[in-house]
Amino acid sequence: TSALVMLPFMLGLLVWFWLWSWRLGFGLSAGNMAIDIAWSAALLMLLYAGNRFVSVDTAGLVATAPLLALAWLLDRSRTPWRRALRLAAPYLLLGVILLTTRLIKPLQAWLQGSLVFAPYPDMPAFALPYHGASMLLLAALLYGAFALRSRSGWAAILQRSWRAGRIAMSTTLIFLVMAQLMGGAGIPAALAAAWQSVAGDYALLATPVFAATAGGLTGGNTASNSLLLPLQAALAHSVGASVLWVSALQNVTGAMFTSFAPGKLALACAFAEWRGGERQAYRTVLPLGLILLPIALGVAALL
């Protein structure tokens, strides 16, 4: 469902991409725009197929890997295959691990039944060995065992990883706890009923606004969805809308607006070695919200 909701957002992102291509003088033409549309359509179809027939945590891999390989083959100035293979080795390893554990049914069943963790009685349980984060950690450890020969290399990487991720981890944990406290107190249902009594038939238009705000504040879909999905579900029930489609709209809109999170912009400026460029970066990226938010409101109106 999220893949289908993504379609109008993809069109909005294409418009944004074309505007900047024209502004920066990259030679925007009708032929290039047609090629962009074809690539985007292929990406969406593969994304839908991945979500429909494989699993959510491998859908992105199923959608992007074939297109990346095709793009590399079509590129006349492509990187030599040996160097490209060396650069892509950790990602290929992760892809093999994910696909193996998802497509080999006996292995999948064994992993799903091992070390099952159920933190809350009213939430789905999950198996630690089968979780996508465990696959990511396994791929990193396997690749590091071959690529790193000294303890100092491991220590430096762990230190950098902790410095880069500690704030995001803490923020996500805080929002998860907040979501549990709010749900246990019945706050989402009360807020949804109060808003529905004020907005009436237009109550569902608040869904993308809430999602965009949470995505922009938290910078991650896990925290955004944990905080707002109970409220969005209650809002859908209050107006008789599909909880599945409203949840998909929350998921996609929140993901789109994580790009506006201060932490992400600061991280991007740091990678680009652009010190003090956060204010200019915000001025540059904020107009994208004027494209994405009307799209989200239009989808909400159709629900």
Backbone hydrogen bonds, N-H to C=O, Kabsch-Sander energy under -0.5 kcal/mol:
donor,donor_aa,acceptor,acceptor_aa,energy
5,V,1,T,-2.3
6,M,2,S,-1.6
7,L,4,L,-1.2
9,F,5,V,-0.7
10,M,6,M,-2.5
11,L,7,L,-1.6
12,G,8,P,-1.8
13,L,9,F,-2.5
14,L,10,M,-2.1
15,V,11,L,-2.1
16,W,12,G,-2.0
17,F,13,L,-2.4
18,W,14,L,-2.8
19,L,15,V,-2.3
20,W,16,W,-2.0
21,S,17,F,-2.2
22,W,18,W,-2.4
23,R,19,L,-2.3
24,L,20,W,-2.5
25,G,22,W,-0.8
26,F,21,S,-2.8
33,M,29,S,-2.3
34,A,30,A,-2.1
35,I,31,G,-2.0
36,D,32,N,-2.5
37,I,33,M,-2.2
38,A,34,A,-2.1
39,W,35,I,-2.6
40,S,36,D,-2.4
41,A,37,I,-2.6
42,A,38,A,-2.2
43,L,39,W,-2.3
44,L,40,S,-2.4
45,M,41,A,-2.3
46,L,42,A,-2.4
47,L,43,L,-2.4
48,Y,44,L,-2.5
49,A,45,M,-2.3
50,G,46,L,-2.6
51,N,47,L,-2.2
52,R,48,Y,-2.3
53,F,49,A,-2.8
54,V,50,G,-1.7
55,S,50,G,-0.5
58,T,55,S,-0.9
59,A,55,S,-0.9
59,A,56,V,-0.7
60,G,56,V,-0.6
62,V,58,T,-2.6
63,A,59,A,-2.1
64,T,60,G,-2.3
65,A,61,L,-2.2
68,L,64,T,-2.8
69,A,65,A,-2.3
70,L,66,P,-2.3
71,A,67,L,-2.7
72,W,68,L,-2.1
73,L,69,A,-2.0
74,L,70,L,-2.1
75,D,71,A,-1.1
76,R,74,L,-0.6
78,R,75,D,-1.3
84,A,80,P,-2.8
85,L,81,W,-2.5
86,R,82,R,-2.0
87,L,83,R,-2.5
88,A,84,A,-2.1
89,A,85,L,-0.6
89,A,86,R,-0.6
92,L,88,A,-2.7
93,L,89,A,-2.5
94,L,90,P,-2.0
95,G,91,Y,-2.4
96,V,92,L,-2.5
97,I,93,L,-2.3
98,L,94,L,-2.6
99,L,95,G,-2.6
100,T,96,V,-2.4
101,T,97,I,-2.2
102,R,98,L,-1.2
103,L,99,L,-2.5
104,I,100,T,-1.6
105,K,103,L,-1.0
108,Q,104,I,-2.6
109,A,105,K,-2.8
110,W,106,P,-2.1
111,L,107,L,-2.4
112,Q,108,Q,-2.4
113,G,109,A,-1.0
114,S,111,L,-1.2
117,F,126,F,-3.5
123,M,120,Y,-1.4
126,F,117,F,-2.4
128,L,115,L,-2.1
128,L,126,F,-0.5
130,Y,127,A,-0.8
131,H,127,A,-1.1
131,H,128,L,-0.6
134,S,131,H,-0.5
135,M,131,H,-1.6
136,L,132,G,-2.1
137,L,133,A,-2.3
138,L,134,S,-2.4
139,A,135,M,-2.4
140,A,136,L,-2.1
141,L,137,L,-2.4
142,L,138,L,-2.5
143,Y,139,A,-2.5
144,G,140,A,-2.5
145,A,141,L,-1.9
146,F,142,L,-1.0
146,F,143,Y,-0.6
147,A,143,Y,-2.7
148,L,144,G,-2.6
154,W,150,S,-1.2
155,A,151,R,-2.5
156,A,152,S,-2.4
157,I,153,G,-2.0
158,L,154,W,-2.5
159,Q,155,A,-2.2
160,R,156,A,-2.3
161,S,157,I,-2.6
162,W,158,L,-2.3
163,R,159,Q,-2.4
164,A,160,R,-2.2
165,G,161,S,-2.1
166,R,162,W,-2.0
169,M,165,G,-2.7
170,S,166,R,-2.4
171,T,167,I,-2.7
172,T,168,A,-2.5
173,L,169,M,-2.3
174,I,170,S,-2.3
175,F,171,T,-2.3
176,L,172,T,-2.2
177,V,173,L,-2.3
178,M,174,I,-2.5
179,A,175,F,-2.4
180,Q,176,L,-1.9
181,L,177,V,-2.5
182,M,178,M,-2.8
183,G,179,A,-2.6
184,G,180,Q,-2.6
185,A,181,L,-1.6
186,G,183,G,-1.1
187,I,182,M,-2.1
190,A,186,G,-1.7
191,L,187,I,-2.8
192,A,188,P,-2.6
193,A,189,A,-2.3
194,A,190,A,-2.3
195,W,191,L,-2.7
196,Q,192,A,-2.5
197,S,193,A,-1.9
198,V,194,A,-1.1
199,A,195,W,-3.2
200,G,196,Q,-2.0
202,Y,199,A,-1.8
203,A,200,G,-1.6
205,L,202,Y,-1.5
206,A,203,A,-1.7
207,T,204,L,-1.6
209,V,205,L,-0.6
210,F,206,A,-2.8
211,A,207,T,-2.4
212,A,208,P,-2.8
213,T,209,V,-2.2
214,A,210,F,-2.5
215,G,211,A,-2.6
216,G,212,A,-2.3
217,L,213,T,-1.9
218,T,214,A,-2.7
219,G,215,G,-2.0
224,S,220,G,-2.0
225,N,221,N,-2.9
226,S,222,T,-2.2
227,L,223,A,-2.1
228,L,224,S,-2.2
229,L,225,N,-2.6
232,Q,228,L,-3.0
233,A,229,L,-2.8
234,A,230,P,-2.1
235,L,231,L,-2.4
236,A,232,Q,-2.4
237,H,233,A,-2.3
238,S,234,A,-2.0
239,V,235,L,-1.2
240,G,236,A,-0.8
240,G,237,H,-0.6
241,A,236,A,-2.4
246,V,242,S,-2.2
247,S,243,V,-2.5
248,A,244,L,-2.0
249,L,245,W,-2.2
250,Q,246,V,-2.3
251,N,247,S,-2.5
252,V,248,A,-2.7
253,T,249,L,-2.5
254,G,250,Q,-2.3
255,A,251,N,-1.8
256,M,252,V,-2.4
257,F,253,T,-1.9
258,T,254,G,-0.6
258,T,255,A,-0.8
259,S,256,M,-0.8
260,F,257,F,-1.3
261,A,258,T,-1.6
265,L,261,A,-2.1
266,A,262,P,-2.5
267,L,263,G,-2.1
268,A,264,K,-2.5
269,C,265,L,-2.4
270,A,266,A,-2.0
271,F,267,L,-2.4
272,A,268,A,-2.1
273,E,270,A,-1.1
274,W,269,C,-3.1
275,R,273,E,-0.8
277,G,274,W,-1.5
281,A,277,G,-2.5
282,Y,278,E,-2.5
283,R,279,R,-2.1
284,T,280,Q,-1.7
285,V,281,A,-2.3
286,L,282,Y,-2.4
288,L,285,V,-1.6
289,G,286,L,-1.7
290,L,286,L,-0.6
290,L,287,P,-0.8
291,I,288,L,-1.3
292,L,288,L,-2.4
293,L,289,G,-2.5
295,I,291,I,-1.0
296,A,292,L,-2.3
297,L,293,L,-2.6
298,G,294,P,-2.2
299,V,295,I,-2.3
300,A,296,A,-2.3
301,A,297,L,-2.1
302,L,298,G,-1.4
303,L,299,V,-1.1
